[in-house]
Amino acid sequence: MKQGDKIELRKLAGEEEVPVSDLVEFKVLPGLNSEEENLRFSWKVQSFTKKSLAVKLEFERPLFVSTQQGYRDSLEVTLKSGYLLDEDNLPLEKDATFTKQMPKQFSDAST
């Protein structure tokens, strides 16, 4: 499943297909000495269940991500809708933002 793909979500009025990009937004925040052009990426949904959304980021230049210890690049995830639920089945707040530092990445060829 890629950025433009749609997933089915259950709503009170029935089921509806919603583009994944309508649910979440992913943004990479450069760390110290990182350059935005080295952090371009695409993403794919690996799985989507009632309890989780697993996404794989694919960087154009993975060896340039989080290269400096202590000044890592970060991933910012913003929820763009109230469709997603927390562990208590309550809607997550629209526009809630979560940020996490990313580890150093490796090229697929080097794994």
C-alpha positions, -999 to 999 in steps of 0.1 A, spaced: 0 0 0 15 34 -10 8 70 -2 -21 73 -27 -37 40 -18 -70 39 1 -80 19 31 -114 10 44 -124 26 77 -155 18 97 -176 49 105 -209 51 123 -228 55 90 -211 25 74 -178 18 57 -159 43 36 -126 42 17 -102 69 28 -68 77 14 -41 69 39 -26 104 33 -59 118 47 -52 101 80 -15 109 87 12 131 75 49 122 78 77 148 79 114 145 85 129 172 106 166 177 99 190 175 128 221 197 131 242 197 99 216 176 80 204 189 47 168 186 36 176 174 1 194 144 16 162 135 36 137 130 8 116 99 13 85 80 3 64 57 25 44 26 23 18 11 47 30 -23 58 0 -31 78 -31 -14 92 -52 -29 120 -76 -17 147 -46 -13 170 -17 -3 148 -5 14 116 29 1 104 47 23 78 80 18 60 99 49 51 121 46 20 148 73 18 164 83 -15 197 86 3 195 65 35 232 68 44 226 105 50 200 101 76 209 107 113 246 106 106 257 127 136 253 111 170 235 134 194 220 155 166 198 129 148 171 137 123 135 132 136 103 119 122 72 140 129 38 122 125 7 144 124 -28 128 127 -50 146 101 -83 131 111 -103 118 141 -106 83 125 -78 67 144 -84 53 179 -62 49 209 -59 16 230 -91 25 248 -110 29 215 -112 66 219 -106 89 189 -71 103 188 -71 141 187 -70 156 152 -38 174 145 -20 156 173 18 155 165 43 129 176 81 133 171 108 107 175 145 107 167 154 84 139 184 60 141 211 59 115 198 42 83 215 16 61 213 10 24 192 -20 13 223 -32 -5 244 -32 27 220 -54 47 
